[in-house]
Amino acid sequence: MRVDVIANVDNIRSEDFIQKSAVVIDVLRATSTMITALANGARGLLPVETVPEAQSKRSEHTFVGGERYYKKIPGFQAGNSPHDYMSEEIAGKLVILTTSNGTRGILKSQRASRVLAASFLNGTACGSALVSFDRDVILLCAGCRNDFSLEDGLCAGMIIDAMESILDQPLRLNDLGMAMKLAYNQCRHNLYETVMECSSAKQLVKLGFAHDVEYCTGVDTVPVVPAAKHDLVLTPLNLIGTAGR
Ligand SMILES: O=C(O)[C@H](CS(=O)(=O)O)OP(=O)(O)O
C-alpha cells in the first residue's frame, strides 16, 4: 500500500484523489472539532466553503459554526473550538462548518473513494480504518494559509506508524511521509511540548485558546472517525464491517 503525505491543501489537485482513501488532517483545529462534534451526538457534519453558504443552511435541524482568523463568525452558533461542540445542544443536529483550512481540505478531497477526518484524537482508529479499506492513501495536511503546519505532519506520522504496526511491514511512502514518520517517532513522548512550539499553537495561546491546544494533543482520546463516501456529509465510521471496501 502506498501512502503520500501532502503538505497543504493547495499542493494537490482534486483528480489526484480518484480511487484512493483520503484523510484530511487539521489538528488545530478543524478536524479535532469535527471528531468532537460527532462524538457528542451530532448526526452529521457538512463542511462548506463560505460564510453565506453556511448561513443559508441554518434551520432548527442544524448547528452552524466556524471561524475566520481563529474567531467565531458573528451570528454563528459556535466558533472552531472543539469545546463549543461538547454541549447537548448539538445532539441530533447536522453541524454546518466553515473554517479557513480544514473544511477546504475536505471539499478538495471529495473525489476520493472515502474521505476521513483525522487528528491526534483518533489517529490509531483512522490508521486501522485505512488498512481495512486496502487502497492507496493520501494524508492531506490542511496546514495554514497555503503553508505547512508541523502538528498536521506529526499526526500524519502517527497514522503511518499505526498502519505499519497493524500491517507489520513498512508502507511505500513519499519523502514527506518518511520525514513525518521519523519526526513523529522522535517526539511522540513529548507531543504536547512539541506542538506548543508550532506557530498555530502559539497564536491560539495568544488568543486565549490554550485549552484547545491541550485538548487537541490528546492521543487516541476520541476514537470516532468522521467519514464520507460519495457525498460530503461526514458521519461516524462504523469500524466493524469496513474490511475489503
Ligand atoms: O480556527 C483555527 O484554529 C484555524 C484558524 S487559521 O486558519 O489557522 O487562521 O482554522 P483551521 O481551518 O482549523 O486551520
Ligand as a Chemical Component Dictionary entry (heavy atoms), coordinates in Angstrom:
data_LIG
# 
_chem_comp.id                   LIG 
_chem_comp.type                 NON-POLYMER 
_chem_comp.pdbx_formal_charge   0 
_chem_comp.three_letter_code    LIG 
# 
loop_
_chem_comp_atom.comp_id 
_chem_comp_atom.atom_id 
_chem_comp_atom.alt_atom_id 
_chem_comp_atom.type_symbol 
_chem_comp_atom.charge 
_chem_comp_atom.model_Cartn_x 
_chem_comp_atom.model_Cartn_y 
_chem_comp_atom.model_Cartn_z 
_chem_comp_atom.pdbx_ordinal 
LIG O1 O1 O 0 -9.587 28.061 13.795 1  
LIG C1 C1 C 0 -8.452 27.602 13.616 2  
LIG O2 O2 O 0 -7.819 27.044 14.520 3  
LIG C2 C2 C 0 -7.766 27.775 12.250 4  
LIG C3 C3 C 0 -7.563 29.243 12.063 5  
LIG S1 S1 S 0 -6.356 29.629 10.851 6  
LIG O3 O3 O 0 -6.871 29.358 9.561  7  
LIG O4 O4 O 0 -5.199 28.781 11.099 8  
LIG O5 O5 O 0 -6.092 31.060 10.937 9  
LIG O6 O6 O 0 -8.565 27.250 11.188 10 
LIG P1 P1 P 0 -8.451 25.734 10.683 11 
LIG O7 O7 O 0 -9.327 25.569 9.480  12 
LIG O8 O8 O 0 -8.904 24.856 11.804 13 
LIG O9 O9 O 0 -6.996 25.503 10.344 14 
# 
loop_
_chem_comp_bond.comp_id 
_chem_comp_bond.atom_id_1 
_chem_comp_bond.atom_id_2 
_chem_comp_bond.value_order 
_chem_comp_bond.pdbx_ordinal 
LIG O1 C1 DOUB 1  
LIG C1 O2 SING 2  
LIG C1 C2 SING 3  
LIG C2 C3 SING 4  
LIG C2 O6 SING 5  
LIG C3 S1 SING 6  
LIG S1 O3 DOUB 7  
LIG S1 O4 DOUB 8  
LIG S1 O5 SING 9  
LIG O6 P1 SING 10 
LIG P1 O7 DOUB 11 
LIG P1 O8 SING 12 
LIG P1 O9 SING 13 
# 
